[in-house]
């Protein structure tokens, strides 16, 4: 009876290790996929770069005016259009 309990304890103690090893492989696969996405990413276009710069400038202006919430949202909307 003691041997049976010992074997059961051993099986229960080692089963999470088997599952952990299985999931570690999934993480490695995800890392490889993420690396491929980064390598295949195209550089931003001139239009995208200009928009990013406009976003930065408008955000700084909103921060200087200490706008928050809906006021900031409205300001950003107007600033980005103009």
Secondary structure, DSSP 8 states (H G I E B T S, - for coil): -HHHHHHHHHHHHHHHHHHHHHHHHHHHHHHHHHHHHHHH-----HHHHHHHHHHHHHHHHHHHTT--HHHHHHHHHHHHH-
